[in-house]
C-alpha cells in the first residue's frame, strides 16, 4: 500500500492512543484496479547505453532523466542497486493535475495469508478508518504524501517526517515503505520521487479540489528526494503481490525543497519530526498503536488524511523472518508507507512501523518490526548528508 507520512503533535497523538482498542477481524475484497502501464518510447531522449559505474556516470543518467528519458522503463536499463538511486529535480513536472491524478501503489495479500502459527495472533477485528480533522499541519503535522513515477504511471504513497540525529531540529528525513521507492526483486528505483507534507491541509474532497492549485495541495511546499535507502532484503526479494519482502519493507528518504518552497528544512517547515523507536518490544508489551495515511483506493479518494487506532497483534508470514505488527484497519491503497505511532516508556510518541501490506478486502494492515536492518538504513541516509 502507499505510504502515509506525519509526525503527530504530541498532545493529539497521546489522546488518540489513549482510546481503547477494538476487537479483531480480517476482511477481503477484490483487488484494487491498477493503473495502466506506460510504454517506453522508441523516439526522443535515450538513457545511457551502459549502466553507471562511477559518480560521473550517474551525472550522465541524471541529465538523461531531466531531458525526458526517465520515461524509458526498459528493465535492462532500470537502475536497481542500492548505490544507484538518482532523482534529479524536473521543474514543473508535478503540477496540481498530476498530483490529484496519481494512483495508489498497493501491495496486497490474500485475506487468508499463510502465517507461522507460533508467532501469529488471530485476525484483528475491523477498525474503521477515521478522517483526521483539518488543518493537517496542526492535527497530523508530520504526515504527507509521496508521489513518484513507475512503469504503471504516476503513483502515490504516504510518509512521515522523522528526526535526523545529524541535524537536530532541521531534519530532511522521511520514513516510508520500501515498495514506495523501489520495485523489489523484479525492478529498480522509482523516479521523480517527491514528498508533500500536510497535503491538502484543509481536508477538502476530490470534488472540492477541482481546479485547486499548488498552494492548496502543497501549502508547506514540495520536497524532492535527493537520497534514498531501503533494505537489501527488499531490493533482492520484495514483490508487488503477496507477503514476500514485507518484514523488510521500509525506506528512508532525504529530501530538499524545490525552488518555490524556500530554503528551510522539512522539519522547520512542518514544525516537528518524530523519533524512530527501533527494536521496540513485542506488541504484547505496547499499548495502542495508530496508523496514519492517505488511502486512495475506493471508498477513499486519496485526498484526505485518515487514521486507525487500536491494539495491534502479531503476524508472521515466514518463520525465519521477523514477526510483523498487524492492526485492524479499513484504509486502502495509498496509505502504504504511512507511519505507525506508539508511546515509548518515557511517554514520548515515536514512529514504530509503517504500512506495508493489507488484504484485498481492506480489513487490516501489517507493518514491519524496525530492528537492526531498519536502523542501518536510517543511519545510512543520515550519515550520507551529515
Helices and strands as residue ranges (DSSP letters): H 10-17, H 55-66, G 69-71, G 75-77, G 82-84, H 96-101, E 103-104, E 108-109, G 117-119, E 130-131, H 136-139, E 143-150, E 153-162, E 173-176, G 178-180, G 184-186, E 191-197, H 214-217, E 223-230, H 232-237, G 246-248, E 251-257, G 259-261, H 266-270, E 275-276, G 283-285, E 289-293, E 306-310, E 313-315, E 324-328, E 339-343, E 349-354, E 357-359, E 364-367, H 372-384
